[in-house]
Amino acid sequence: MTKNKPNTELFLHQELFNSLMNALDYLIASERDSGVTVFSQQATRLKDKILLHSRAFDYKNDSNASIYLFGVEPAVIIKLLTIYINRGEEIKPTDYYSHLKSRQKKLEECLRE
């Protein structure tokens, strides 16, 4: 595999993308509050990277996101989601997909100038 090619490309519907990002948000806050920083740091790095490098797109009238993962990142996401699921708590969702779409639109406008 080439250095810049992702090991995994994950396609998620808008709702699933938002669920993933909200789960990472929950772990960032709860782990930091409890003093367990390793999971909070991993979740923060993944969330920041996903928001920076993911791509929003429409396919068959559905809004989707393409997430690119490298190295051990897929395993880290699985581990973090397992921790989140074990907690079984409800969280107030945030619409990260709109944020992703807005950032992508701004980037496209800059590239046209």
C-alpha positions, 0 to 999 in steps of 0.5 A: 500500500502506498503511504498516502492511501487509506487502509480503510474507506468507510462510507456512512449515511449522514445519521450514522456519521453524526452518531459516530461523531457524537459517540466520540464527543461523549467519550472525550467529555466523560473520559476527561471528567473521570481522569482517564485521558488515554481514551479521551486523547484517542477520541479527540485525535480521531474526531479532529482527523475525521472532521478534517479529512472526511468528504460529504457527498450525495448518492441516490438522494441520500447524504453520506460521508466518506471517512478515510482511516489509516493504520490502527485507526479502524481498531481504535474506533472499534475499541472506543465504540465498544467502550461507548456501547458498554456505557449505554447512556443517551447523549444529546446529538449534534449535527456534525454532517452539516459542519462537514458539508459547510467546511467542504463547500468553503474549501471548494469555493477557495479552490475556485478563486 
